[in-house]
Amino acid sequence: MSLPKINTPEYSLVVPSTDEEITYRPFLVKEEKVLLVAQETGGEKSIYLAIKNLIKNCCFGKIDVDKLPMFDIEYIFLQIRAKSVGETATLEVICPDDEETKVKVEVDLTTIKVEMDEKHSPRIQLTDDIGLLMQYPNLGDVLSMGVMEDGENIKTATDSVNKMFGMMQDCMYQIWQGEETFDAMDYSSKEKKDFLESLNHQQFEKIQTFFDTMPTVKYVTEVTNPKTKVKSEVTI
């Protein structure tokens, strides 16, 4: 006689970037074990790979995690975590007024949303007739860039700049000139790099603004420093 199987409840959420409704389940002990091992023994890359596989399993393989923007991944993971472990989490933050005192705060994970900047737009007008349509960096982009290799840091300013340009090239989706459009995927990395390097400072800043104002997952709370009694707002 086989052992009994425990039914796992299912829930639904809306993916922030697409407004698509998906079904998910809480993570199980086998998935939590992988995540804990990654936290104990690995760096950021190991943790994100564990989260990637956890989301894939908990969403029944119905979404391509590699293509999801990072803010989607963070949001979905928090929703799964809330239904798996509990809807609140205790975090330790540093009081801004003295930048050294640590206090604990309770975070209601169900209230965390993806914040959209009103100034943000994926459509960037570079000249009167030339524009660029950007797509969000996803987990596949970030991991392929090697910016989260375990135990590794960017060693030189050149490496940092090259990684930044590489990310921008990967996020170029379409370029248009008047009525004509060019799909970035049809062009080589060198051609896209040459295009970026041909921009002037103001045009390049517009692309940087796209990244600076991307949607983010954040939580704002108020803390009181027990030493100074000063109240401050903290963004997590």
N, C-alpha and C positions, 0 to 999 in steps of 0.2 A: 504494500500500500504506500502510495506516494504521500509526501508531506503536503499539508494544505498550503494554498497560495493566497497571499494577502492582496486584496484589491487596492489599487492606488487611485486616488481621486484625480480628476482632470479639471483644469481651469482654462480660461482664455484671457488673452491680452491683445492689445493693438500695437503693432510694431510702429514706433514713432516716425521713421523715415518714409514708410509706405502706406500707413493707415490700414495695413492688412491685419485681419484678425487671425490669430493662430492659437492652437490648443497646446497646453503643456501640462506636465505632471511634476510633483516634487521630486527632488533627487533622492536616490536610494543610498544605502550604506556603501554599496560597491563604488558608487560615483563619488561619494563624500570621501572615501578612503583615498582615491586617486588625487583629489584636490588637497587633502591634508598632507599627503606625501610630497606633492609639488611645493606646498608652502614651506615644509620643513627642510627640504633638500635642494630645491631649485631656485632659480632667479625668476625674473618677470616673464621670460619666455616660457618656462615650464608651467608657470601658473596660468598664463593665457592659453596655452595648449590644453591644459586640464579643463579650463572653463569652456573652451571651444567644444571639446568632446562632451562635456556635461550638458551644454545647451543642445547640442545635436541629439543626444539621447533623450533628453527630457522633452524635446519638441518633436519626438517621433521621427526624426530625420526629414521633416517636411520643409526645413529652411536651409539654405546654403550659408553656413556660418562664416565661411571665408569671405563672402561678398558683403556681409553686413557692415555698416559703419560702426566705429568703435562705440559711439553713444548708444546704438541699438543693443550691442552686446552687453554693455554695462547695465542698461535698463532691464533687459530680459533676465540677466543673471540675478539682479536684485529681486525681481518678481518671483523667480524660482526659489531663491534663498528664503524669501518671506514665507512662502507656503511650505518650505521644507523644515526650517529650523525655528522660525518665529518671526512675527511681523515687526519686532523691535530689535535693535542692536545697540550695544554699549560701546562707544568709541571714546578714545582719549584725545583731547585737543589741547593746544597751547593757547593760553590767554594772550590776546594781541597787545594788551597794554604794557606788559613787562616782557613778553616774548620768552618766558621761561617756565611759568607756573602751569602745570598740567591739571586739567579737570576732566571728569567723565561726563558724557552727555548721552542721553537716550535718543535714538533716532527711530522714528516710525517709518519703516521702509515703504509702506504702502502710500505714503504721501510724497515720495520722491518722484519727480517728473523730469522730462527732458526740457530744458530751458531753451527757448528760441530767441535769438537776437533779432530785433526788428530791422537792423541794418544789414543783416545777412542775406546774400543772394548768390546762387550758384552761377548766375549769368553775369559776366563781366564784360562791360563795353570798353575796349581798349582804345579804339579810334572811332571816328564817325561811322565807319562802315565795317570795321573788324571787331569781332567779339569772341569770347571764349566761354564755353559751358564746362563747369567743373563737376566732378563727382567726389563723394566723400571717401577719404582713406578708409580702408577696411582692414580687418585682421590679417588677411593674406598680404596686403601691402606692407603693413607694419612688420610682420615677421620676415618677409622677404628682404626688407631693408636691413635686417640684422641689428636694429637699434635696441633690441631687448635680449641680446645674447647673454646667457648666464655668465656672470663674473666679468663681463667685458664693458669697457667704457669707450666713448669716442675719444681717441687719443690726440687728435690735432684739429685745429680749426678747419683745415682743408677737408677732412673727413666729414665734419659737421655740415659744411656748406654743400658738399657733394650729396650727402644724404637728403638734405633739404630739397635740392634740385631734383633728385630722383623721385622724391615723394610728389613734388609738383607735377613732374612728367607723368607719373602713374595716375594722377587724379585729373589730368586733362581728358575730357570726354569728347568734345566737339569744338571745332573752330569754324566761324563763319565769316565770310566777306561778302557783303551785299546779300544777294539771294543764293549764293553758293555756300555749301557746307562741306566740311572736311572731318571725317571721323578719325579721331586721334589714334585709334587702334590700328589704323591702316598705315601708320607711319612709324619709322624706326625711332629708337631712343635718341639717336644723334640728331635726327630731324627735329624732334620735339625740344631737345636741349638747345639747338640753334635758334629755334623760335623764341624760347624764353630769354636767351642771351641777347636777342635783338631788341628787346623791350627797353624803354627808358625807365628811369627811376619811378616816376609817377604810375606808369602802367604796371610795373612789377609790384608796387605797393598795393594795388588793387587786388592782385592775386594773394598777397600775404594777408590782406583783410579777410578774404574768404576763409582762410584757416583760423585766423584770430577770432572770428565771430561764429564759428561752427556751433551747432547745437551741443549742449553739454548736459551731463547728468550731475546735478548738484543739490545740496541741502543747506539751507541757511537757518542758523539757530542763534540764540542769545546765551552767553555764558557770563557768570559773575566770578571774578577773581577772588578767591577766599582770603588772599593776603591784602589786596588793595581795595576790595569791595567795588571795583570798577566793573560796570557792565559793558560788554562788547558784543558785536555781531560777528559771527564766525561762519564762513562758507566752507562746507566740506565737499 
